Amino acid sequence: MNRTIAACALIGWIVVIICVTAARPAWLSDSNGYLKEFLQHDFLGVMGVIITITLASASNLFIELNKL
């Protein structure tokens, strides 16, 4: 997959998310029982730790590859 196709796919997904948010805001609001139950404080805490570790590892890898 070249860079142009990846950029178009990313832009396409962003447009889809924006359209869904504009057309059906109830799907992403607090009234959606599935999202309300899925996104508990414990889940968000675990995801915060995972994202922090991933970003730190990716930045370290980026710095090491730039040294080469």
C-alpha positions in Angstrom: 0.0 0.0 0.0 1.5 3.3 -1.0 1.3 6.5 0.8 -1.5 8.0 -1.3 -3.9 5.1 -0.7 -3.2 5.2 3.0 -3.9 8.9 3.2 -7.1 8.5 1.2 -8.2 5.7 3.5 -7.6 7.8 6.5 -9.4 10.8 5.1 -12.3 8.5 4.1 -12.6 7.1 7.7 -12.6 10.6 9.1 -15.4 11.7 6.8 -17.4 8.6 7.7 -17.0 9.3 11.4 -18.0 12.9 10.9 -21.1 12.0 8.9 -22.2 9.4 11.5 -21.7 11.9 14.2 -23.7 14.6 12.4 -26.5 12.2 11.2 -27.0 10.1 14.4 -25.5 11.9 17.4 -27.5 9.5 19.7 -25.2 6.6 18.6 -22.2 8.4 20.3 -24.0 10.1 23.2 -24.5 9.1 26.8 -27.9 7.7 26.0 -26.3 4.8 24.2 -26.3 2.0 26.8 -23.6 -0.1 25.1 -21.0 2.7 25.0 -21.9 3.8 28.5 -21.3 0.3 29.8 -18.2 -0.4 27.6 -16.4 2.8 28.5 -16.1 2.4 32.3 -13.4 4.1 34.4 -11.4 0.9 34.7 -11.3 0.4 30.9 -10.2 4.0 30.3 -7.5 3.7 33.0 -6.1 0.5 31.4 -6.2 2.1 27.9 -4.4 5.2 29.2 -1.5 3.0 30.5 -1.3 1.0 27.3 -1.3 4.2 25.1 1.4 5.8 27.4 3.7 2.7 27.1 3.1 2.5 23.3 3.8 6.1 22.7 7.0 5.9 24.8 8.2 2.8 22.9 7.4 4.3 19.5 9.2 7.5 20.3 12.2 5.6 21.6 12.2 3.5 18.4 12.0 6.6 16.3 15.0 8.2 18.0 17.1 5.0 17.7 16.2 4.7 14.0 17.2 8.3 13.4 20.6 7.6 14.9 21.3 5.1 12.2 
